[in-house]
Amino acid sequence: MAAKEIISVGQGNNSIDKNSKGGRSINTKNVNDRISTELWMQHFANALLKENAIDEKTYKKLLAKISREVNRRFASR
């Protein structure tokens, strides 16, 4: 069974577009909004917890810091 390649307009991070030489390039447009920023930062906090790089107490502190930073960053928008 052959896989179909879907070519669409890139929306968001890491969209694949054709470059001038006909090959593939990765378009890393920043999605700069409150929700995606907070989710992205929480993703890394979860990865640290899952790999036992931090303990539960540090994880909760990190989530609080993430929330404060995102609120600070997007407060004026």
C-alpha positions in Angstrom: 0.0 0.0 0.0 1.5 3.3 -1.1 1.5 6.2 1.3 0.1 9.5 0.0 2.0 12.7 0.6 -0.2 15.5 1.7 1.1 18.9 0.7 -0.5 21.8 2.4 0.2 25.3 3.6 2.4 25.1 6.7 0.7 26.3 9.8 2.7 26.2 13.0 6.1 24.8 14.0 8.1 22.5 11.8 6.0 22.6 8.7 7.6 20.9 5.7 7.9 23.0 2.6 9.8 22.6 -0.7 13.0 24.6 -0.9 14.3 26.3 -4.1 16.3 23.2 -5.0 13.2 21.0 -5.0 14.2 19.2 -1.7 12.5 19.4 1.6 13.2 22.1 4.2 11.7 22.7 7.6 9.9 26.0 8.2 10.1 26.7 11.9 7.5 29.5 12.2 7.0 30.4 15.8 3.5 30.0 17.2 3.7 32.8 19.7 0.6 32.6 21.8 0.0 32.0 25.5 -1.4 28.4 25.3 1.2 26.9 23.0 4.0 28.5 24.9 2.8 27.2 28.3 2.1 23.7 26.9 5.6 23.6 25.3 7.2 24.5 28.6 5.1 22.1 30.5 6.1 19.3 28.1 9.7 19.7 29.1 8.9 19.8 32.8 6.9 16.5 32.3 9.9 15.0 30.5 12.2 15.9 33.4 9.9 14.3 35.9 9.4 11.2 33.8 13.1 10.7 33.5 13.6 11.2 37.2 15.8 14.3 36.7 13.6 16.2 39.2 11.4 15.1 42.1 7.7 15.8 42.5 8.3 18.9 44.8 10.7 20.5 42.2 8.2 19.6 39.4 5.4 21.5 41.2 7.7 24.5 41.7 8.7 24.4 38.1 5.1 24.4 36.9 4.3 27.4 39.1 7.3 29.3 37.7 6.2 28.4 34.1 2.8 29.7 34.8 4.2 33.0 36.3 6.6 33.4 33.4 3.9 32.9 30.7 1.6 35.3 32.5 4.4 37.9 32.7 5.4 37.4 29.1 1.8 37.7 27.7 0.4 40.3 30.2 0.9 43.3 27.9 -0.6 41.7 24.8 
